[in-house]
């Protein structure tokens, strides 16, 4: 009986929803780090460490947010950083016993929360940087073979769950903008990459839909307006036609009365 009661209460409990009013970005970053590290261990011989630190006011550390979206953003940034650092270390250790750590720094005040994902994985060449926001474009290096697994990591081969399909960064920027924030990338070739995520603290901010969604809404609104105007024109024409028939009917009646009087 107790088991049935507990199951009934569990099923009847209302869902909590997807918005966390006190989302801790540091916890989200820790979850993303654990998730990505597990995947990276299957493709890299040496997985770089991930260091997370918080800077700022502890009272302004949390914010109302959808954690799953932030988790996706941080995970995608970490995948790029771990892959870059790991591949560079395997190619040229430079006397180091382990690769440089990937750092996540979280800072906040009463208005915003900022996340910085920084690595020293060699950066992105300047000529390739304009393409990183393009869909189906991957920053994975070509003709790379992981000595740990023998997997070929090259452009043109089938994407892996670690190298991705080239949509991670564009989707991450869309998610950041949807959350009312922004995502920026600064890369220094032969050094490393810094990714900045800015999020608003305000709980009454409106969702920021992508440009093409707003364009689609405007197009549908324009179509509705044209449809309404067309219906109004048809209704006006019907009214004019009805008025013409009524006038014709009155004219016929007047002619009949006139002929009667003349007779």
C-alpha positions in Angstrom: 0.0 0.0 0.0 2.8 2.4 0.8 4.5 1.7 -2.5 1.3 2.4 -4.4 0.8 5.6 -2.5 4.3 6.8 -3.2 3.9 6.0 -6.9 0.6 7.8 -7.0 2.1 10.9 -5.4 5.0 10.8 -7.8 2.8 10.6 -10.9 0.4 13.2 -9.6 3.1 15.8 -8.8 3.2 18.7 -11.3 6.3 19.0 -13.5 8.8 21.5 -12.4 9.3 23.0 -15.8 12.6 23.7 -17.7 13.4 27.1 -16.2 15.6 27.1 -13.1 15.0 30.4 -11.3 18.3 29.9 -9.4 20.5 28.4 -12.0 24.2 28.1 -10.9 26.4 28.5 -14.0 29.3 26.9 -12.1 27.3 23.7 -11.6 26.2 23.7 -15.2 29.9 24.1 -16.2 30.9 21.2 -13.9 28.2 19.0 -15.5 29.4 19.9 -19.0 33.0 19.3 -18.0 32.1 15.8 -16.7 30.1 15.0 -19.8 32.7 16.2 -22.3 35.6 14.6 -20.5 34.0 11.2 -20.7 33.5 11.5 -24.5 37.0 13.0 -25.0 38.7 10.0 -23.3 37.5 7.8 -26.2 39.2 9.9 -28.8 42.3 11.5 -27.1 45.2 9.6 -25.5 45.6 12.4 -22.9 42.6 14.4 -21.9 43.3 17.9 -20.7 42.1 18.9 -17.2 39.3 21.4 -16.9 39.6 24.1 -14.2 36.5 26.0 -13.1 36.7 29.2 -11.0 34.2 31.8 -9.9 35.0 35.5 -9.6 32.5 38.1 -8.3 29.6 38.5 -5.9 28.3 35.2 -4.5 24.9 36.7 -4.1 24.7 37.4 -7.8 26.0 34.0 -8.8 22.7 32.5 -9.8 20.2 33.6 -12.4 16.9 32.5 -13.9 17.9 30.4 -16.9 17.1 27.2 -18.9 20.1 25.0 -17.7 19.9 22.6 -20.7 20.7 25.5 -23.1 23.7 26.7 -21.2 24.9 23.1 -20.8 24.8 22.7 -24.6 26.8 26.0 -25.1 29.5 25.1 -22.6 29.8 21.5 -23.7 30.3 22.6 -27.3 33.0 25.1 -26.3 34.7 22.5 -24.2 34.7 20.0 -27.0 36.5 22.4 -29.3 39.0 23.3 -26.6 39.8 19.8 -25.4 40.2 18.6 -29.0 42.5 21.4 -29.9 44.6 21.1 -26.7 44.8 17.3 -26.8 45.7 17.1 -30.5 48.4 19.8 -30.1 49.9 18.0 -27.1 50.0 14.7 -29.0 51.6 16.3 -32.0 54.2 18.3 -30.0 54.4 17.8 -26.2 57.3 20.3 -25.8 58.6 18.5 -22.8 55.4 18.7 -20.8 54.1 15.6 -19.0 50.5 16.7 -19.5 48.6 19.2 -21.7 47.7 22.7 -20.7 44.4 22.8 -18.7 41.3 24.3 -20.2 40.0 27.0 -17.9 36.4 28.1 -17.3 36.1 31.4 -15.5 32.7 32.6 -14.3 32.2 36.2 -13.2 29.0 38.1 -12.3 27.6 41.3 -10.9 24.0 42.4 -10.4 23.3 42.9 -14.1 25.2 40.1 -15.9 26.9 36.8 -15.7 30.0 36.2 -17.9 31.6 32.9 -18.8 35.1 32.6 -20.3 36.3 29.3 -21.8 40.0 29.6 -22.6 42.6 27.2 -23.9 46.1 27.1 -25.3 45.3 24.7 -28.2 47.0 26.6 -31.0 44.1 28.8 -31.9 42.3 29.1 -35.3 44.1 30.5 -38.4 43.0 33.9 -39.3 41.7 32.8 -42.8 39.5 30.2 -41.2 38.0 32.4 -38.4 35.3 34.0 -40.6 33.8 30.5 -41.3 33.5 29.3 -37.7 29.9 30.6 -37.5 28.9 28.8 -40.7 26.8 25.7 -40.5 28.4 22.4 -41.4 31.9 23.9 -41.0 34.1 22.1 -38.5 37.3 23.4 -36.8 38.6 19.8 -36.5 42.1 19.5 -38.0 42.7 17.4 -41.1 44.8 14.3 -41.4 45.1 13.7 -37.7 45.3 10.2 -36.3 44.7 9.5 -32.6 47.4 7.2 -31.4 45.2 6.0 -28.5 42.4 4.6 -30.7 43.8 4.7 -34.2 40.8 6.8 -35.3 41.3 9.1 -38.2 40.3 12.7 -37.4 40.3 14.5 -40.7 38.0 16.8 -42.7 35.8 14.9 -45.2 35.6 11.8 -43.0 32.4 10.9 -41.2 31.9 13.2 -38.2 32.4 11.7 -34.7 30.5 12.6 -31.6 33.6 14.5 -30.6 34.4 16.4 -33.8 30.8 17.1 -34.4 28.9 18.0 -37.6 29.9 21.7 -37.8 26.7 23.1 -36.2 27.9 23.4 -32.5 29.1 27.0 -32.6 26.3 28.4 -34.7 23.6 26.7 -32.5 25.4 27.8 -29.4 25.3 31.4 -30.5 21.6 31.0 -31.3 21.0 29.6 -27.8 22.9 32.4 -26.2 20.9 35.0 -28.1 17.7 33.2 -27.2 18.6 33.4 -23.5 19.1 37.2 -23.9 22.9 37.0 -24.0 25.6 36.7 -26.6 28.6 34.5 -27.6 31.9 35.8 -28.8 35.0 34.1 -30.0 38.5 35.5 -30.0 41.3 33.3 -31.3 45.0 33.9 -31.6 46.7 31.6 -34.2 49.5 29.5 -32.7 48.4 30.3 -29.2 44.8 29.7 -28.2 41.2 30.6 -28.2 38.9 32.5 -25.8 35.2 32.1 -25.9 33.0 34.6 -24.0 29.4 34.0 -23.0 27.4 36.9 -21.6 24.0 36.4 -19.9 21.5 38.9 -18.4 20.5 38.6 -14.8 17.0 40.1 -15.2 14.2 37.7 -14.8 11.7 39.8 -16.9 13.8 39.8 -20.1 12.0 38.8 -23.3 13.1 35.9 -25.3 15.3 37.0 -28.2 14.2 35.1 -31.3 16.6 34.6 -34.2 16.4 37.0 -37.1 14.9 34.4 -39.5 12.2 33.6 -36.9 11.3 37.3 -36.7 11.3 37.5 -40.5 9.0 34.5 -40.7 6.6 36.1 -38.2 6.6 39.4 -40.2 6.0 37.4 -43.4 3.0 35.6 -41.9 1.7 38.8 -40.5 2.0 40.4 -43.9 0.2 37.5 -45.4 -2.6 37.8 -42.8 -2.9 41.5 -43.5 -3.1 40.9 -47.3 -5.7 38.2 -46.7 -7.7 40.5 -44.5 -7.5 43.3 -47.0 -8.6 40.9 -49.8 -11.5 39.8 -47.7 -12.4 43.4 -47.0 -12.3 44.1 -50.7 -14.6 41.1 -51.4 -17.0 42.2 -48.7 -17.0 45.8 -50.1 -17.7 44.5 -53.6 -20.5 42.3 -52.2 -22.0 45.3 -50.4 -21.8 47.4 -53.6 -23.4 44.6 -55.6 -26.2 44.3 -53.0 -26.8 48.0 -53.0 -26.9 48.0 -56.8 -29.5 45.2 -56.7 -31.5 47.1 -54.2 -31.4 50.3 -56.2 -32.4 48.3 -59.3 -35.3 46.7 -57.5 -36.5 50.2 -56.2 -36.2 51.5 -59.8 -38.3 48.7 -61.1 -40.9 49.3 -58.5 -41.0 53.0 -59.3 -41.4 52.2 -63.0 -44.3 49.9 -62.3 -46.0 52.5 -60.1 -45.4 55.2 -62.7 -46.9 53.1 -65.5 -49.9 52.4 -63.2 -50.5 56.1 -62.6 -50.2 56.8 -66.3 -52.7 54.1 -67.1 
